[in-house]
Protein backbone atom coordinates (compact mmCIF):
# COMPACT_ATOMS: atom_id res chain seq x y z
CA UNK A 1 0.00 0.00 0.00
CA UNK A 2 3.00 2.26 -0.31
CA UNK A 3 5.38 2.48 -3.23
CA UNK A 4 7.98 4.51 -5.09
CA UNK A 5 6.13 7.08 -7.15
CA UNK A 6 8.75 7.30 -9.90
CA UNK A 7 12.47 7.30 -10.63
CA UNK A 8 14.28 10.35 -12.04
CA UNK A 9 17.76 9.51 -13.27
CA UNK A 10 20.68 11.96 -13.27
CA UNK A 11 23.12 11.97 -16.19
CA UNK A 12 26.36 12.09 -14.20
CA UNK A 13 28.82 12.33 -17.15
CA UNK A 14 27.18 15.55 -18.35
CA UNK A 15 27.80 17.11 -14.94
CA UNK A 16 31.50 16.27 -15.33
CA UNK A 17 31.50 17.80 -18.82
CA UNK A 18 30.06 21.04 -17.44
CA UNK A 19 32.57 21.10 -14.58
CA UNK A 20 35.51 20.57 -16.97
CA UNK A 21 37.88 19.43 -14.23
CA UNK A 22 36.70 21.75 -11.43
CA UNK A 23 35.60 19.79 -8.37
CA UNK A 24 33.84 22.84 -6.94
CA UNK A 25 31.77 23.31 -10.11
CA UNK A 26 31.07 19.57 -10.30
CA UNK A 27 29.48 19.42 -6.84
CA UNK A 28 27.63 22.68 -7.48
CA UNK A 29 26.15 21.27 -10.70
CA UNK A 30 25.32 18.03 -8.90
CA UNK A 31 23.34 19.91 -6.25
CA UNK A 32 21.50 21.87 -8.96
CA UNK A 33 20.52 18.60 -10.65
CA UNK A 34 19.33 17.11 -7.35
CA UNK A 35 17.22 20.22 -6.68
CA UNK A 36 15.62 19.81 -10.11
CA UNK A 37 14.88 16.15 -9.37
CA UNK A 38 13.20 17.08 -6.07
CA UNK A 39 11.04 19.74 -7.74
CA UNK A 40 10.02 17.35 -10.53
CA UNK A 41 8.98 14.79 -7.91
CA UNK A 42 6.89 17.44 -6.16
CA UNK A 43 5.09 18.26 -9.41
CA UNK A 44 4.29 14.58 -9.95
CA UNK A 45 3.15 14.22 -6.34
CA UNK A 46 0.77 17.19 -6.68
CA UNK A 47 -0.62 15.83 -9.95
CA UNK A 48 -1.26 12.34 -8.54
CA UNK A 49 -2.82 13.88 -5.42
CA UNK A 50 -5.21 15.92 -7.59
CA UNK A 51 -6.32 12.72 -9.34
CA UNK A 52 -6.70 10.92 -6.03
CA UNK A 53 -9.02 13.71 -4.83
CA UNK A 54 -11.53 12.60 -7.47
CA UNK A 55 -12.03 9.41 -5.47
CA UNK A 56 -13.44 6.16 -6.80
CA UNK A 57 -15.14 7.95 -9.69
CA UNK A 58 -11.81 9.31 -10.95
CA UNK A 59 -9.09 7.73 -13.13
CA UNK A 60 -7.25 6.24 -10.10
CA UNK A 61 -10.32 4.58 -8.66
CA UNK A 62 -8.54 1.37 -7.64
CA UNK A 63 -5.95 3.31 -5.63
CA UNK A 64 -8.72 5.34 -3.98
CA UNK A 65 -10.76 2.32 -2.89
CA UNK A 66 -11.00 1.89 0.86
CA UNK A 67 -11.77 -1.11 3.03
CA UNK A 68 -10.48 0.29 6.31
CA UNK A 69 -11.29 4.00 6.08
CA UNK A 70 -8.01 4.81 4.33
CA UNK A 71 -7.34 4.99 0.59
CA UNK A 72 -5.42 2.01 -0.76
CA UNK A 73 -2.44 4.15 -1.85
CA UNK A 74 -0.95 5.90 1.14
CA UNK A 75 0.43 9.14 -0.28
CA UNK A 76 2.20 10.00 2.97
CA UNK A 77 4.32 6.85 2.69
CA UNK A 78 5.54 7.28 -0.89
CA UNK A 79 9.24 7.07 -1.72
CA UNK A 80 10.80 9.26 -4.41
CA UNK A 81 13.75 7.73 -6.24
CA UNK A 82 16.89 9.49 -7.46
CA UNK A 83 18.63 7.34 -10.05
CA UNK A 84 22.31 7.38 -11.00
CA UNK A 85 23.74 6.82 -14.45
CA UNK A 86 27.32 6.75 -15.68
CA UNK A 87 29.30 7.25 -12.48
CA UNK A 88 32.18 5.41 -14.15
CA UNK A 89 32.25 7.86 -17.07
CA UNK A 90 31.86 10.89 -14.78
CA UNK A 91 34.89 9.76 -12.78
CA UNK A 92 36.81 8.87 -15.94
CA UNK A 93 36.32 12.35 -17.40
CA UNK A 94 37.10 14.13 -14.13
CA UNK A 95 40.12 12.05 -13.01
CA UNK A 96 41.28 10.50 -16.34
CA UNK A 97 40.88 6.99 -14.88
CA UNK A 98 37.90 4.63 -14.59
CA UNK A 99 36.60 3.35 -11.26
CA UNK A 100 38.54 0.08 -11.49
CA UNK A 101 41.81 1.66 -12.63
CA UNK A 102 42.98 3.52 -9.52
CA UNK A 103 42.20 3.88 -5.82
CA UNK A 104 41.86 7.65 -6.36
CA UNK A 105 39.14 7.17 -8.98
CA UNK A 106 37.21 4.77 -6.74
CA UNK A 107 37.56 7.15 -3.80
CA UNK A 108 36.25 10.07 -5.86
CA UNK A 109 33.29 7.97 -7.06
CA UNK A 110 32.43 7.16 -3.44
CA UNK A 111 32.70 10.84 -2.58
CA UNK A 112 30.17 11.71 -5.32
CA UNK A 113 27.65 9.07 -4.23
CA UNK A 114 28.08 9.93 -0.53
CA UNK A 115 27.40 13.57 -1.42
CA UNK A 116 24.26 12.55 -3.31
CA UNK A 117 23.11 10.49 -0.33
CA UNK A 118 23.52 13.50 1.98
CA UNK A 119 21.72 15.76 -0.51
CA UNK A 120 18.80 13.30 -0.55
CA UNK A 121 18.48 13.67 3.21
CA UNK A 122 18.78 17.47 3.02
CA UNK A 123 16.18 17.77 0.25
CA UNK A 124 13.86 15.31 2.02
CA UNK A 125 13.77 17.66 5.00
CA UNK A 126 13.45 20.75 2.81
CA UNK A 127 10.51 19.48 0.76
CA UNK A 128 8.87 16.98 3.11
CA UNK A 129 9.29 13.97 0.82
CA UNK A 130 11.34 10.78 1.22
CA UNK A 131 14.09 11.04 -1.43
CA UNK A 132 16.47 8.07 -1.70
CA UNK A 133 19.11 6.91 -4.16
CA UNK A 134 18.45 3.94 -6.41
CA UNK A 135 20.51 2.14 -9.01
CA UNK A 136 18.54 2.89 -12.15
CA UNK A 137 17.81 -0.13 -14.36
CA UNK A 138 19.18 2.04 -17.16
CA UNK A 139 19.57 -0.24 -20.18
CA UNK A 140 17.62 2.23 -22.36
CA UNK A 141 18.66 5.44 -20.56
CA UNK A 142 22.35 4.51 -20.80
CA UNK A 143 22.13 4.65 -24.58
CA UNK A 144 19.63 7.53 -24.90
CA UNK A 145 21.51 9.92 -22.62
CA UNK A 146 24.84 9.04 -24.26
CA UNK A 147 23.34 9.93 -27.65
CA UNK A 148 22.05 13.24 -26.30
CA UNK A 149 25.52 14.05 -25.00
CA UNK A 150 27.00 13.17 -28.40
CA UNK A 151 24.68 15.87 -29.76
CA UNK A 152 25.37 18.59 -27.18
CA UNK A 153 28.84 17.66 -25.81
CA UNK A 154 30.37 15.60 -28.64
CA UNK A 155 34.08 16.16 -27.95
CA UNK A 156 33.75 15.43 -24.23
CA UNK A 157 31.41 12.44 -24.67
CA UNK A 158 33.75 10.81 -27.21
CA UNK A 159 36.41 10.55 -24.51
CA UNK A 160 34.37 8.29 -22.24
CA UNK A 161 31.65 6.52 -24.27
CA UNK A 162 31.56 2.73 -24.12
CA UNK A 163 30.64 0.49 -27.03
CA UNK A 164 31.08 1.34 -30.70
CA UNK A 165 30.61 4.84 -32.08
CA UNK A 166 31.05 3.56 -35.64
CA UNK A 167 28.08 1.18 -35.33
CA UNK A 168 26.06 3.74 -33.35
CA UNK A 169 26.03 1.28 -30.44
CA UNK A 170 27.43 3.31 -27.57
CA UNK A 171 26.31 3.82 -24.01
CA UNK A 172 27.16 4.92 -20.48
CA UNK A 173 27.82 2.33 -17.79
CA UNK A 174 24.78 1.53 -15.61
CA UNK A 175 24.49 3.41 -12.31
CA UNK A 176 27.62 2.90 -10.16
CA UNK A 177 28.75 -0.27 -11.93
CA UNK A 178 32.31 -0.80 -13.04
CA UNK A 179 32.98 -0.98 -16.77
CA UNK A 180 31.54 -4.31 -17.89
CA UNK A 181 34.62 -4.86 -20.08
CA UNK A 182 37.11 -4.13 -17.31
CA UNK A 183 39.81 -6.81 -17.09
CA UNK A 184 39.35 -7.68 -13.40
CA UNK A 185 38.12 -10.85 -11.71
CA UNK A 186 34.62 -11.00 -10.31
CA UNK A 187 35.68 -11.12 -6.68
CA UNK A 188 37.45 -7.77 -7.09
CA UNK A 189 34.54 -6.38 -9.12
CA UNK A 190 32.00 -7.24 -6.43
CA UNK A 191 34.27 -5.99 -3.64
CA UNK A 192 34.74 -2.58 -5.28
CA UNK A 193 31.21 -2.14 -6.58
CA UNK A 194 29.60 -3.15 -3.29
CA UNK A 195 31.33 -0.28 -1.47
CA UNK A 196 28.60 1.94 -2.93
CA UNK A 197 25.69 -0.23 -1.80
CA UNK A 198 25.25 1.14 1.77
CA UNK A 199 24.77 4.59 0.24
CA UNK A 200 22.07 3.46 -2.22
CA UNK A 201 19.14 2.84 0.07
CA UNK A 202 16.48 1.93 -2.51
CA UNK A 203 18.41 -0.99 -3.92
CA UNK A 204 21.70 -1.93 -5.59
CA UNK A 205 22.99 -5.09 -7.23
CA UNK A 206 26.17 -6.71 -8.52
CA UNK A 207 25.93 -8.75 -11.73
CA UNK A 208 28.18 -11.69 -12.50
CA UNK A 209 27.95 -12.04 -16.28
CA UNK A 210 28.37 -15.72 -17.12
CA UNK A 211 27.97 -15.60 -20.89
CA UNK A 212 27.25 -19.16 -22.01
CA UNK A 213 29.50 -20.77 -19.40
CA UNK A 214 27.97 -23.24 -16.97
CA UNK A 215 29.90 -22.90 -13.70
CA UNK A 216 30.12 -25.75 -11.26
CA UNK A 217 27.34 -25.40 -8.62
CA UNK A 218 29.94 -25.69 -5.85
CA UNK A 219 31.83 -22.71 -7.33
CA UNK A 220 28.67 -20.60 -7.35
CA UNK A 221 27.95 -21.58 -3.75
CA UNK A 222 31.46 -20.60 -2.65
CA UNK A 223 31.22 -17.29 -4.51
CA UNK A 224 27.95 -16.42 -2.75
CA UNK A 225 29.46 -17.29 0.64
CA UNK A 226 32.55 -15.13 -0.04
CA UNK A 227 30.33 -12.26 -1.20
CA UNK A 228 28.22 -12.47 1.95
CA UNK A 229 31.18 -12.68 4.34
CA UNK A 230 33.66 -10.30 2.70
CA UNK A 231 31.72 -7.57 0.87
CA UNK A 232 28.94 -5.05 1.42
CA UNK A 233 26.93 -6.28 -1.59
CA UNK A 234 23.18 -5.86 -1.11
CA UNK A 235 22.23 -8.21 -3.94
CA UNK A 236 24.09 -10.55 -6.26
CA UNK A 237 22.83 -11.84 -9.60
CA UNK A 238 24.38 -14.53 -11.79
CA UNK A 239 23.37 -13.50 -15.30
CA UNK A 240 23.77 -16.09 -18.05
CA UNK A 241 23.13 -15.60 -21.76
CA UNK A 242 21.03 -18.10 -23.67
CA UNK A 243 21.15 -18.93 -27.36
Secondary structure, DSSP 8 states (H G I E B T S, - for coil): ---EEEEEEEEHHHHHHHHTT-HHHHHHHHHHHHHHHHHHHHHHHHHHHHHHTTGGGSTTHHHH--SSSS-SS-GGG-EEEEEEE-HHHHHHHHHSS-TTT-HHHHHHHHHHHHHHHHHHHHHHHHHTSEEEEEE---TTHHHHHHHHHHHHSHHHHHTT-EEETTTTEEE--BTT---TT----HHHHHHHHGGGGGG-TT---EEEEEET----HHHHHHHHHHHHHH---S-EEEEE---
